[in-house]
Amino acid sequence: MSDTSPTARSAVRKTYKLYIGGAFPRSESGRSYPVTAPGGEFIANAAQASRKDARDAVRAARAAQPGWAKATAYNRGQVLYRVAEMLEERRDQFAQQIASVEGGPLDAAHAQVDASVDRWVWYAGWSDKLSQVLGAANPVAGPYWNISSPEPTGVVALLAPATPTLLGLTSVIAPAIVGGNTVVAVAPDACAVPAVTLGEVMATSDLPGGVVNLLTGSTAELAPWLASHLDVNALDLAGVAAGSDLARELEVAAAENLKRVVRPRAAQDWSADPGLGRMKPFLETKTVWHPIGI
């Protein structure tokens, strides 16, 4: 009679890769680092991105930006809504990951996933409303039709907060891309696990490759290269301590090509109503004059 008792299996240790240009490459440096729970238990390995990886991500974002900006607002909204759908389908997986890396209860992790899904849906709804809210038909003294409309600023570098891992990352990526920008986001330390899983969601959500690029590793190592990169048009310092030396250094570096900079807040409540605060800084206003009645 055969033995049908279950046998012990060795755990499959996963190494999370980067997400660049719609693909999942390893770091060109070959480096990785262990992601551990707050109690020190090993969770997985994550790729430690390098300066070269940051340059590759910016290149991918720049290549994707014109096409994403030309997409209709309705189409961008559909894509963001699809991200929300796919994220909700993997709700339990994300909750398990959040609970393991943040150390909180599973109920709180599920609540964070739900809040992230809601936030993707919320920003998706703004895609075809930004022009009406932020644009204007301007009164002028003359036979001219004058209108202002918001346009994407280009490539945005985002320094995501370490916690809340998924909601914080969602809250910096979604407002930047809904208006037609492309992004390079740095997901630091243990944030790598839900971040790269979010990249897997994006890769299967009709989002064109290169619109979102995810780098995992050290914010202190990667941020200076992104802040000084002349093909990056804006910088979000959400994951940097407010008033720190690093924040000041990044602002100085960003000034070289007049990047738009969103400064970090000392006490950011990521669960609060986001409003327009993270969409407006990454939009520029284009004003068009057209003669009429001639």
C-alpha positions as a Markdown table, in Angstrom:
| # | Residue | x | y | z |
|---|---|---|---|---|
| 1 | Met | 0.0 | 0.0 | 0.0 |
| 2 | Ser | 1.5 | 3.3 | -1.1 |
| 3 | Asp | 2.2 | 6.1 | 1.4 |
| 4 | Thr | 0.0 | 9.1 | 0.6 |
| 5 | Ser | 1.0 | 11.3 | 3.6 |
| 6 | Pro | 2.1 | 14.8 | 2.6 |
| 7 | Thr | 5.8 | 15.5 | 2.4 |
| 8 | Ala | 7.5 | 18.6 | 3.6 |
| 9 | Arg | 8.5 | 21.0 | 0.7 |
| 10 | Ser | 11.4 | 23.4 | 0.7 |
| 11 | Ala | 10.3 | 27.0 | 0.4 |
| 12 | Val | 10.9 | 28.6 | -3.0 |
| 13 | Arg | 12.9 | 31.7 | -2.4 |
| 14 | Lys | 11.8 | 34.5 | -4.8 |
| 15 | Thr | 14.0 | 37.3 | -6.1 |
| 16 | Tyr | 11.9 | 40.2 | -7.2 |
| 17 | Lys | 13.2 | 42.0 | -10.3 |
| 18 | Leu | 12.8 | 45.5 | -11.5 |
| 19 | Tyr | 10.0 | 46.7 | -13.8 |
| 20 | Ile | 11.4 | 48.8 | -16.7 |
| 21 | Gly | 9.9 | 49.3 | -20.1 |
| 22 | Gly | 7.2 | 46.7 | -19.5 |
| 23 | Ala | 9.7 | 44.0 | -18.8 |
| 24 | Phe | 11.2 | 42.6 | -15.6 |
| 25 | Pro | 15.0 | 42.8 | -15.8 |
| 26 | Arg | 17.5 | 42.0 | -13.1 |
| 27 | Ser | 19.7 | 44.9 | -11.9 |
| 28 | Glu | 22.6 | 45.4 | -14.3 |
| 29 | Ser | 24.8 | 45.4 | -11.3 |
| 30 | Gly | 23.7 | 41.9 | -10.3 |
| 31 | Arg | 23.1 | 43.1 | -6.7 |
| 32 | Ser | 20.1 | 42.1 | -4.6 |
| 33 | Tyr | 19.2 | 42.6 | -0.9 |
| 34 | Pro | 17.0 | 40.6 | 1.5 |
| 35 | Val | 13.6 | 41.9 | 2.3 |
| 36 | Thr | 12.8 | 41.0 | 5.9 |
| 37 | Ala | 9.8 | 41.3 | 8.2 |
| 38 | Pro | 9.9 | 43.8 | 11.1 |
| 39 | Gly | 10.9 | 40.8 | 13.3 |
| 40 | Gly | 13.8 | 39.9 | 11.0 |
| 41 | Glu | 12.3 | 36.9 | 9.3 |
| 42 | Phe | 13.3 | 36.5 | 5.6 |
| 43 | Ile | 10.6 | 37.2 | 3.1 |
| 44 | Ala | 12.3 | 37.4 | -0.3 |
| 45 | Asn | 15.2 | 38.9 | -2.2 |
| 46 | Ala | 14.8 | 42.1 | -4.2 |
| 47 | Ala | 16.9 | 43.6 | -7.0 |
| 48 | Gln | 19.0 | 46.6 | -5.9 |
| 49 | Ala | 18.8 | 49.1 | -8.7 |
| 50 | Ser | 21.9 | 51.0 | -9.8 |
| 51 | Arg | 22.6 | 54.3 | -11.6 |
| 52 | Lys | 22.5 | 52.4 | -14.9 |
| 53 | Asp | 19.1 | 51.0 | -14.1 |
| 54 | Ala | 17.9 | 54.5 | -13.3 |
| 55 | Arg | 19.1 | 55.7 | -16.7 |
| 56 | Asp | 17.5 | 52.8 | -18.4 |
| 57 | Ala | 14.2 | 53.5 | -16.7 |
| 58 | Val | 14.3 | 57.2 | -17.7 |
| 59 | Arg | 15.0 | 56.2 | -21.3 |
| 60 | Ala | 12.0 | 53.9 | -21.3 |
| 61 | Ala | 9.8 | 56.5 | -19.7 |
| 62 | Arg | 10.9 | 59.1 | -22.3 |
| 63 | Ala | 10.2 | 56.7 | -25.2 |
| 64 | Ala | 6.7 | 56.0 | -23.9 |
| 65 | Gln | 5.7 | 59.5 | -23.0 |
| 66 | Pro | 4.6 | 60.9 | -26.4 |
| 67 | Gly | 2.3 | 58.0 | -27.1 |
| 68 | Trp | 0.8 | 58.0 | -23.6 |
| 69 | Ala | 0.2 | 61.8 | -23.7 |
| 70 | Lys | -1.5 | 61.4 | -27.1 |
| 71 | Ala | -3.9 | 58.8 | -25.8 |
| 72 | Thr | -7.4 | 60.1 | -25.2 |
| 73 | Ala | -8.3 | 61.0 | -21.7 |
| 74 | Tyr | -11.0 | 58.4 | -21.9 |
| 75 | Asn | -8.5 | 55.7 | -22.8 |
| 76 | Arg | -6.1 | 56.7 | -20.0 |
| 77 | Gly | -9.1 | 56.5 | -17.6 |
| 78 | Gln | -9.9 | 53.0 | -18.9 |
| 79 | Val | -6.4 | 51.8 | -18.3 |
| 80 | Leu | -6.2 | 53.1 | -14.7 |
| 81 | Tyr | -9.6 | 51.5 | -14.0 |
| 82 | Arg | -8.2 | 48.2 | -15.4 |
| 83 | Val | -5.3 | 48.5 | -13.0 |
| 84 | Ala | -7.9 | 48.8 | -10.2 |
| 85 | Glu | -9.7 | 45.7 | -11.4 |
| 86 | Met | -6.6 | 43.6 | -11.6 |
| 87 | Leu | -5.5 | 44.8 | -8.2 |
| 88 | Glu | -8.7 | 43.8 | -6.6 |
| 89 | Glu | -8.5 | 40.3 | -8.2 |
| 90 | Arg | -5.2 | 39.8 | -6.3 |
| 91 | Arg | -6.5 | 41.4 | -3.1 |
| 92 | Asp | -5.5 | 38.5 | -0.8 |
| 93 | Gln | -2.0 | 38.2 | -2.3 |
| 94 | Phe | -1.3 | 41.9 | -1.7 |
| 95 | Ala | -2.8 | 41.8 | 1.8 |
| 96 | Gln | -0.5 | 38.9 | 2.7 |
| 97 | Gln | 2.5 | 40.8 | 1.3 |
| 98 | Ile | 1.6 | 44.0 | 3.1 |
| 99 | Ala | 1.1 | 42.2 | 6.4 |
| 100 | Ser | 4.4 | 40.4 | 6.1 |
| 101 | Val | 6.5 | 43.5 | 5.3 |
| 102 | Glu | 4.8 | 46.0 | 7.5 |
| 103 | Gly | 4.0 | 43.7 | 10.4 |
| 104 | Gly | 0.5 | 44.7 | 11.0 |
| 105 | Pro | -2.7 | 42.6 | 11.2 |
| 106 | Leu | -4.2 | 41.1 | 8.1 |
| 107 | Asp | -7.4 | 43.1 | 8.4 |
| 108 | Ala | -5.4 | 46.3 | 8.2 |
| 109 | Ala | -3.6 | 45.0 | 5.2 |
| 110 | His | -6.9 | 44.2 | 3.5 |
| 111 | Ala | -8.1 | 47.7 | 4.3 |
| 112 | Gln | -5.0 | 49.2 | 2.7 |
| 113 | Val | -5.5 | 47.1 | -0.5 |
| 114 | Asp | -9.2 | 48.3 | -0.6 |
| 115 | Ala | -8.1 | 51.9 | -0.2 |
| 116 | Ser | -5.5 | 51.5 | -3.0 |
| 117 | Val | -8.2 | 50.0 | -5.4 |
| 118 | Asp | -10.5 | 52.9 | -4.5 |
| 119 | Arg | -7.7 | 55.4 | -5.2 |
| 120 | Trp | -7.0 | 53.9 | -8.7 |
| 121 | Val | -10.7 | 54.2 | -9.5 |
| 122 | Trp | -10.8 | 57.8 | -8.1 |
| 123 | Tyr | -7.9 | 58.9 | -10.3 |
| 124 | Ala | -9.3 | 57.1 | -13.3 |
| 125 | Gly | -12.4 | 59.2 | -13.0 |
| 126 | Trp | -10.4 | 62.4 | -13.2 |
| 127 | Ser | -8.8 | 61.5 | -16.5 |
| 128 | Asp | -11.5 | 63.2 | -18.7 |
| 129 | Lys | -12.2 | 66.0 | -16.2 |
| 130 | Leu | -8.8 | 67.6 | -15.8 |
| 131 | Ser | -9.3 | 69.9 | -18.9 |
| 132 | Gln | -12.6 | 71.2 | -17.6 |
| 133 | Val | -11.4 | 71.8 | -14.1 |
| 134 | Leu | -7.9 | 73.1 | -14.8 |
| 135 | Gly | -8.5 | 74.6 | -18.2 |
| 136 | Ala | -10.3 | 77.8 | -19.1 |
| 137 | Ala | -11.7 | 79.9 | -21.9 |
| 138 | Asn | -10.1 | 83.3 | -21.2 |
| 139 | Pro | -11.8 | 86.7 | -21.9 |
| 140 | Val | -9.4 | 88.9 | -24.0 |
| 141 | Ala | -9.7 | 92.4 | -25.4 |
| 142 | Gly | -9.7 | 91.7 | -29.1 |
| 143 | Pro | -11.1 | 89.5 | -31.9 |
| 144 | Tyr | -9.4 | 86.4 | -30.5 |
| 145 | Trp | -10.5 | 83.1 | -29.1 |
| 146 | Asn | -8.2 | 82.3 | -26.2 |
| 147 | Ile | -8.2 | 79.0 | -24.3 |
| 148 | Ser | -5.9 | 77.4 | -21.7 |
| 149 | Ser | -5.6 | 73.7 | -21.3 |
| 150 | Pro | -3.4 | 71.4 | -19.1 |
| 151 | Glu | -0.6 | 69.4 | -20.7 |
| 152 | Pro | 1.7 | 66.8 | -19.2 |
| 153 | Thr | 5.1 | 67.9 | -18.1 |
| 154 | Gly | 6.9 | 64.8 | -19.3 |
| 155 | Val | 8.9 | 62.3 | -17.2 |
| 156 | Val | 8.4 | 62.4 | -13.5 |
| 157 | Ala | 10.7 | 60.7 | -10.9 |
| 158 | Leu | 8.8 | 59.6 | -7.8 |
| 159 | Leu | 10.4 | 58.7 | -4.5 |
| 160 | Ala | 7.7 | 56.5 | -2.9 |
| 161 | Pro | 7.2 | 56.4 | 0.9 |
| 162 | Ala | 8.3 | 53.3 | 2.7 |
| 163 | Thr | 4.9 | 53.0 | 4.4 |
| 164 | Pro | 2.1 | 52.5 | 3.7 |
| 165 | Thr | 3.7 | 50.3 | 1.0 |
| 166 | Leu | 0.9 | 49.9 | -1.5 |
| 167 | Leu | -1.3 | 52.9 | -0.8 |
| 168 | Gly | 1.7 | 55.2 | -0.7 |
| 169 | Leu | 3.0 | 53.9 | -4.0 |
| 170 | Thr | -0.4 | 54.2 | -5.6 |
| 171 | Ser | -0.9 | 57.7 | -4.3 |
| 172 | Val | 2.2 | 59.0 | -6.1 |
| 173 | Ile | 2.0 | 57.0 | -9.3 |
| 174 | Ala | -1.7 | 57.4 | -10.2 |
| 175 | Pro | -1.9 | 61.2 | -10.1 |
| 176 | Ala | 1.3 | 61.5 | -12.2 |
| 177 | Ile | 0.2 | 59.2 | -15.1 |
| 178 | Val | -3.5 | 60.1 | -15.3 |
| 179 | Gly | -2.6 | 63.4 | -16.9 |
| 180 | Gly | -0.3 | 61.9 | -19.5 |
| 181 | Asn | 3.1 | 61.8 | -17.8 |
| 182 | Thr | 5.3 | 58.8 | -17.5 |
| 183 | Val | 7.1 | 57.9 | -14.3 |
| 184 | Val | 10.2 | 56.3 | -12.8 |
| 185 | Ala | 9.3 | 55.3 | -9.2 |
| 186 | Val | 11.7 | 54.3 | -6.5 |
| 187 | Ala | 10.2 | 51.7 | -4.1 |
| 188 | Pro | 12.6 | 51.5 | -1.1 |
| 189 | Asp | 13.6 | 48.6 | 1.1 |
| 190 | Ala | 10.7 | 46.3 | 2.0 |
| 191 | Cys | 8.3 | 48.3 | -0.2 |
| 192 | Ala | 9.8 | 46.3 | -3.1 |
| 193 | Val | 7.6 | 43.3 | -2.6 |
| 194 | Pro | 4.2 | 44.9 | -3.1 |
| 195 | Ala | 5.7 | 47.3 | -5.6 |
| 196 | Val | 7.0 | 44.7 | -8.0 |
| 197 | Thr | 3.7 | 42.7 | -7.6 |
| 198 | Leu | 2.0 | 46.0 | -8.6 |
| 199 | Gly | 4.3 | 46.0 | -11.6 |
| 200 | Glu | 3.0 | 42.5 | -12.5 |
| 201 | Val | -0.6 | 44.0 | -12.3 |
| 202 | Met | 0.4 | 46.8 | -14.6 |
| 203 | Ala | 2.1 | 44.5 | -17.1 |
| 204 | Thr | -1.3 | 42.8 | -17.6 |
| 205 | Ser | -3.6 | 45.8 | -17.4 |
| 206 | Asp | -3.2 | 47.4 | -20.9 |
| 207 | Leu | -0.8 | 50.0 | -19.6 |
| 208 | Pro | 1.8 | 50.6 | -22.3 |
| 209 | Gly | 5.4 | 49.5 | -21.4 |
| 210 | Gly | 7.5 | 52.4 | -20.1 |
| 211 | Val | 4.6 | 54.4 | -18.7 |
| 212 | Val | 5.4 | 53.2 | -15.2 |
| 213 | Asn | 8.9 | 52.0 | -14.3 |
| 214 | Leu | 9.7 | 50.6 | -10.8 |
| 215 | Leu | 13.2 | 50.6 | -9.2 |
| 216 | Thr | 13.8 | 48.9 | -5.9 |
| 217 | Gly | 16.6 | 49.5 | -3.5 |
| 218 | Ser | 17.9 | 52.6 | -1.8 |
| 219 | Thr | 16.3 | 56.0 | -2.1 |
| 220 | Ala | 19.5 | 57.7 | -0.9 |
| 221 | Glu | 21.5 | 55.9 | -3.7 |
| 222 | Leu | 19.1 | 56.4 | -6.6 |
| 223 | Ala | 17.5 | 59.8 | -5.9 |
| 224 | Pro | 20.5 | 62.0 | -6.6 |
| 225 | Trp | 20.9 | 60.5 | -10.1 |
| 226 | Leu | 17.2 | 61.0 | -10.9 |
| 227 | Ala | 17.2 | 64.5 | -9.5 |
| 228 | Ser | 20.2 | 65.5 | -11.6 |
| 229 | His | 19.1 | 63.7 | -14.8 |
| 230 | Leu | 18.4 | 66.3 | -17.5 |
| 231 | Asp | 15.7 | 64.2 | -19.2 |
| 232 | Val | 13.6 | 64.1 | -16.0 |
| 233 | Asn | 11.1 | 67.0 | -15.9 |
| 234 | Ala | 9.7 | 66.7 | -12.4 |
| 235 | Leu | 10.5 | 65.2 | -9.0 |
| 236 | Asp | 8.2 | 64.0 | -6.2 |
| 237 | Leu | 10.0 | 63.8 | -2.8 |
| 238 | Ala | 7.3 | 61.9 | -1.0 |
| 239 | Gly | 9.7 | 59.3 | 0.3 |
| 240 | Val | 12.3 | 61.7 | 1.7 |
| 241 | Ala | 12.2 | 63.1 | 5.2 |
| 242 | Ala | 10.9 | 66.7 | 5.2 |
| 243 | Gly | 13.7 | 69.2 | 6.0 |
| 244 | Ser | 16.5 | 66.6 | 5.7 |
| 245 | Asp | 19.8 | 67.2 | 4.1 |
| 246 | Leu | 18.9 | 64.8 | 1.3 |
| 247 | Ala | 15.7 | 66.7 | 0.5 |
| 248 | Arg | 17.7 | 70.0 | 0.2 |
| 249 | Glu | 20.4 | 68.3 | -2.0 |
| 250 | Leu | 17.8 | 66.9 | -4.3 |
| 251 | Glu | 16.1 | 70.2 | -4.7 |
| 252 | Val | 19.4 | 71.8 | -5.6 |
| 253 | Ala | 20.1 | 69.1 | -8.1 |
| 254 | Ala | 16.7 | 69.5 | -9.6 |
| 255 | Ala | 17.2 | 73.2 | -10.2 |
| 256 | Glu | 19.7 | 72.5 | -13.0 |
| 257 | Asn | 17.0 | 72.0 | -15.6 |
| 258 | Leu | 14.2 | 73.7 | -13.6 |
| 259 | Lys | 12.4 | 70.5 | -12.6 |
| 260 | Arg | 9.1 | 70.8 | -10.9 |
| 261 | Val | 9.6 | 69.6 | -7.3 |
| 262 | Val | 6.9 | 68.4 | -4.9 |
| 263 | Arg | 8.3 | 68.8 | -1.5 |
| 264 | Pro | 7.8 | 66.2 | 1.3 |
| 265 | Arg | 5.4 | 66.9 | 4.1 |
| 266 | Ala | 6.3 | 66.3 | 7.8 |
| 267 | Ala | 3.1 | 64.3 | 8.5 |
| 268 | Gln | 1.6 | 63.0 | 5.3 |
| 269 | Asp | -1.8 | 61.3 | 5.8 |
| 270 | Trp | -2.0 | 58.9 | 2.8 |
| 271 | Ser | -5.5 | 57.9 | 3.7 |
| 272 | Ala | -6.9 | 61.4 | 3.4 |
| 273 | Asp | -8.7 | 62.8 | 0.4 |
| 274 | Pro | -5.9 | 63.5 | -2.1 |
| 275 | Gly | -7.7 | 66.3 | -4.0 |
| 276 | Leu | -5.8 | 67.8 | -6.9 |
| 277 | Gly | -2.6 | 68.3 | -4.9 |
| 278 | Arg | -0.6 | 65.6 | -6.7 |
| 279 | Met | -2.0 | 66.1 | -10.2 |
| 280 | Lys | -1.6 | 69.8 | -10.7 |
| 281 | Pro | 2.2 | 70.0 | -10.1 |
| 282 | Phe | 2.8 | 67.7 | -13.0 |
| 283 | Leu | 0.7 | 69.5 | -15.5 |
| 284 | Glu | 1.6 | 72.6 | -17.5 |
| 285 | Thr | -0.8 | 75.1 | -18.9 |
| 286 | Lys | -0.8 | 75.7 | -22.7 |
| 287 | Thr | -2.6 | 78.8 | -23.9 |
| 288 | Val | -3.7 | 79.1 | -27.5 |
| 289 | Trp | -4.8 | 82.3 | -29.3 |
| 290 | His | -6.9 | 82.1 | -32.5 |
| 291 | Pro | -8.3 | 85.0 | -34.5 |
| 292 | Ile | -12.1 | 85.1 | -34.9 |
| 293 | Gly | -14.5 | 87.3 | -36.9 |
| 294 | Ile | -11.9 | 88.2 | -39.5 |
